[in-house]
């Protein structure tokens, strides 16, 4: 029995759309539509993750394209017996780490990469916001990214994966390649440092009223 046949049998009959892993098998067979579907599912999430990690919108766009270009050119780098979600986040994480090492940036370069807003980078602003509230929303988002940039790479990555992207401890551990207990410990420290720093900013009257 081929891997494709096994995956088809393992996929519930009522399961629609196709699993990520089944799409990867199709991509390995040269199916471009499968790639488009995977990008539609994960493009925005990976771009958001990379932006929160490196802190630069233009770099996040470039690295996201690099991640999916690698996927398109060499889909067989993925083992279909594993989970695509954790694999693609791991590829994106490695791209971020390589970039930071190359640029010798131990922390996020805060505020870089242009002035235009990208709805895939951060939560969208409700249309019902008044102008002053919209400005406050964007200021808070900017400050949150600033605070993220003050975390170490190890604390920032686990905070973004779990607190921002919503991955479980187990999934984050697979992405990072560390024990689940390490994820739990780092996330606890990251949350403490993040909220302490953000609280100081609010206490100092950092946002406009």
SEKOL-587657 format. One record per residue (C-alpha): x, z, y; residue number from 1. Coordinates in steps of 0.1 Angstrom, whole numbers. Layout:
REM SEKOL-587657
PT     px     pz     py  num
PT      X      Z      Y  NUM
...
//
This chain:
REM SEKOL-587657
PT     px     pz     py  num
PT      0      0      0    1
PT     14    -10     34    2
PT     16     14     63    3
PT    -11     -5     82    4
PT    -35     -2     52    5
PT    -27     36     49    6
PT    -34     42     85    7
PT    -67     22     84    8
PT    -78     43     54    9
PT    -68     76     71   10
PT    -87     67    103   11
PT   -123     79    101   12
PT   -149     51     99   13
PT   -166     65    130   14
PT   -134     67    150   15
PT   -135     44    180   16
PT   -115     34    198   17
PT    -85     29    175   18
PT    -59     57    173   19
PT    -27     54    193   20
PT     -8     51    160   21
PT    -29     22    148   22
PT    -23      4    181   23
PT     14      9    176   24
PT     13     -7    142   25
PT     -5    -36    158   26
PT     21    -38    185   27
PT     48    -39    159   28
PT     31    -70    145   29
PT     33    -86    180   30
PT     -2    -78    193   31
PT      1    -77    231   32
PT    -34    -65    235   33
PT    -24    -33    217   34
PT      3    -27    243   35
PT    -21    -32    271   36
PT    -45     -6    256   37
PT    -17     19    252   38
PT     -6     14    288   39
PT    -42     18    299   40
PT    -43     51    280   41
PT    -10     66    290   42
PT      4     47    321   43
PT    -11     70    347   44
PT     -3    102    327   45
PT     34     92    322   46
PT     37     81    359   47
PT     23    115    370   48
PT     45    134    346   49
PT     76    116    358   50
PT     67    121    395   51
PT     63    158    390   52
PT     96    159    372   53
PT    118    139    396   54
PT     98    143    428   55
PT    101    107    440   56
PT     72     82    439   57
PT     93     51    438   58
PT    116     65    412   59
PT     86     76    392   60
PT     72     40    393   61
PT    105     25    382   62
PT    111     50    354   63
PT     75     45    341   64
PT     81      8    340   65
PT    113     14    321   66
PT     96     36    296   67
PT     69     11    288   68
PT     94    -18    288   69
PT    113      0    261   70
PT     81      5    242   71
PT     72    -32    245   72
PT    107    -45    235   73
PT    113    -21    206   74
PT     80     -7    193   75
PT     97      0    159   76
PT    116     29    175   77
PT     83     48    170   78
PT     76     62    136   79
PT     38     56    129   80
PT     38     87    107   81
PT     43    108    139   82
PT     21    112    170   83
PT     24     86    197   84
PT     15    110    225   85
PT     43    134    220   86
PT     67    105    213   87
PT     59     87    246   88
PT     62    119    266   89
PT     96    125    250   90
PT    108     90    259   91
PT     96     97    295   92
PT    113    131    295   93
PT    146    116    284   94
PT    143     89    311   95
PT    139    117    337   96
PT    168    137    324   97
PT    191    107    324   98
PT    181     98    359   99
PT    187    134    372  100
PT    221    135    354  101
PT    231    101    368  102
PT    222    112    403  103
PT    236    147    397  104
PT    203    162    409  105
PT    197    197    393  106
PT    164    200    411  107
PT    137    176    424  108
PT    144    156    454  109
PT    114    168    473  110
PT     93    144    494  111
PT    111    112    486  112
PT     97     78    478  113
PT     75     66    505  114
PT     45     78    524  115
PT     16     61    507  116
PT     -7     81    485  117
PT    -10     71    448  118
PT    -41     86    431  119
PT    -23     85    397  120
PT      3    109    411  121
PT    -19    138    420  122
PT    -56    149    419  123
PT    -77    127    441  124
PT    -92    140    473  125
PT   -131    142    471  126
PT   -148    118    495  127
PT   -168    147    509  128
PT   -137    163    524  129
PT   -138    166    562  130
PT   -107    152    580  131
PT    -91    187    584  132
PT    -98    196    548  133
PT    -83    163    536  134
PT    -51    171    556  135
PT    -50    206    542  136
PT    -55    192    506  137
PT    -25    168    510  138
PT     -4    195    526  139
PT    -11    218    497  140
PT     -2    191    472  141
PT     30    184    490  142
PT     39    221    490  143
PT     31    224    453  144
PT     56    196    446  145
PT     81    213    468  146
PT     77    245    448  147
PT     80    226    416  148
PT    113    212    429  149
PT    127    247    431  150
PT    122    254    394  151
PT    151    245    370  152
PT    147    214    350  153
PT    139    234    318  154
PT    112    255    335  155
PT     98    225    354  156
PT     94    203    324  157
PT     74    228    304  158
PT     53    237    334  159
PT     44    201    340  160
PT     37    194    304  161
PT     15    224    297  162
PT      1    235    331  163
PT     -3    200    347  164
PT     -6    176    317  165
PT    -25    200    295  166
PT     -3    197    264  167
PT     -5    225    238  168
PT     26    247    232  169
PT     31    229    199  170
PT     30    194    215  171
PT     53    204    243  172
PT     77    218    218  173
PT     78    185    200  174
PT     84    166    233  175
PT    112    189    243  176
PT    126    195    209  177
PT    126    233    209  178
PT    107    261    192  179
PT     72    269    203  180
PT     83    304    213  181
PT    108    289    237  182
PT     80    269    253  183
PT     59    300    256  184
PT     88    320    272  185
PT     98    292    296  186
PT     62    286    306  187
PT     57    323    314  188
PT     88    323    336  189
PT     79    290    352  190
PT     44    303    361  191
PT     57    335    375  192
PT     83    317    397  193
PT     59    290    408  194
PT     31    313    419  195
PT     54    338    435  196
PT     70    311    456  197
PT     37    294    464  198
PT     21    328    474  199
PT     50    335    498  200
PT     43    301    514  201
PT      6    310    518  202
PT     14    345    531  203
PT     37    330    557  204
PT      8    309    570  205
PT     23    277    557  206
PT    -10    258    557  207
PT    -29    247    588  208
PT    -62    264    594  209
//
